[in-house]
Amino acid sequence: MKTLLLLLLASTAHAITIERVFLGGEPPASAVGGGSLETCFNAAADIWEEAIKDDWHVRISYRWENLAVQWGSEFTASKTNGRADEAVIFIDNSGTLNLYLDPNPWDALEFDSYTETVIDAGGGPLIGARYFYGPNTADASNRFDVFSMCVHEIGHALGMDGTLPGWDTSTSNDGYLHIREPLPFAGTDVLLFPDHSPHVSSFQVYGSSISGLQVGQRRWPSELDILCCAQVAQWRSLNLELRPTLHVGHQGGSVTLDWPAFFPSYRLQTCEDLRSGWQDVESEPVRDGKRLVVSVDCVGARKLYRLEKR
């Protein structure tokens, strides 16, 4: 008798789809790491697809460009229903900044430490910043992480864009972006840059991916970052916790369970029924590209599976 897999946290029917179009250009000669802009951008787009689960398609073109005075730039080329459906992103290749191109940005093994900063800006405690620090390789040290650059610029394309109609209705002359119902943490007032640009001020929270970058760090979208994008672009189905979703597949004659390699801190658990209690699956996940994969036994009683943070 084959196992019936009842997957908790199963994929929802809808999720944002980020179409990625690389337009070319060359990295600066001073960049190190051995990765590429395509790899970094794809990983950054993947993590934003984990964060926003609305049914939407956005096409984002990107390329290397000599920007000289800034490390990245985004503009919305086309809008529908208050959201971008087409955007263009440029990443600087002038050589002004020292860049790190991670060949495997779906993990963060180059960094020894990770932190989540919790703030309360009027709507209850939430995670204002998620970032890795303490680089343990020479390549990642004292350099700007191109993956984090892409996370930042995609965040602009997905909502933190002053040209979207929701920007004016969500901000005011007091210098804040206001999170409103029906979003969670309604009542949160997000301090913006003094020039009223679509960036979270580091005076309110250090380490926001929408705030900016720091050398020797990797930044992920925080709950605050995701909410800012959602307020402006009217996203409603959010994965604020960035909790990974299990996917069922087949490998030869075996059934496999997999989840994004961004989340090695989660372990697979199983039980035969909810009354018997959850137990860790003995098999360790195997890295397969950008996924973590576990093969499971298809023989015996029905089993339930879930992911739980270590």
C-alpha positions, 0 to 999 in steps of 0.5 A: 500500500502506497503512502498517502502524502498529506503535505502541510504548508502545501503550495497555494494555487497562485503565486507571483511569477517573476519573468526574468530577462537578461539584457546583457552587459559585462561585470566589472573586472574587479568583481570576484566570486565566480558567479554571474548577475543572472544567477544572483538575480534569479535567486533574488527573484526566487526569494521574492516569489516565496514572499508574495503569493498573489496571482500576478505576472511581472516581467523584469528585464535587467542588465549591467550598466555603467551608473557611476554614481549609484550601484543600482537603478529600477524603473517601472516600464508598464503598470496595470491595476496599480502594480508593475507588470514590466520593469527594468533594472540596472546594476552598476559595472563601473568598477566604483564598488567592489562586488561579490558575485556568489556562484550559489546564492541560494545558500549563505554559507559565506557568512557565519551569522544571521540576525532578525531585528524586531521592531514595533512601529505602531502596529505590533512587533514585526521583523524589520530586518533579516541579514547575514553577516560575518563573512568567512571568505575573502571574496565576500569580505568588504564587498557588496553582495550582488544578490542583495543588490538584486533583492533591493531593486526587485523590491522597488519593482514590486511596490517600493516605487514612487511612480505607482499610484499607491505611493501617494495614497500610502505616504504623506508629508510627515515622511512615513509610509503607512501600513493600513488594513486589511494588511497585517500589522496595520498601524505600522508607520515606516520612516522613509529617507529624508528626500521621501524616496521609496527607501526604509530609513536606517534610523528606524531599523538597520539592515532592511533590504529596502533601506540599502546595502552594507559591505560584508552582508547579505540581506533578505526581504524582511516582514517590514520590506514585504509589507511596504511593497504590499501597501503600495502595490496592494498585494494581499497574499503574503508569506511574511515569515518566508516559511518554505513550501513543500513540493512533492515530486518523483525521482525514479521509483521514489517519492521526493519532498523538496523545498528551496535551498534558501531554508536549510534551517528547516527540518522535515518531520513526519507522523502517522496522525496528529495525535501521535506527535511529530518526529524528525525524518532521519534522512538528511536533505540533499542539495539538488541545484536550488532545492533541498530534496529528501526521498521518502518511503512509499510503503506502509501506513499513511504519513503526514509531513511538514517543515519545522524550523530547527 
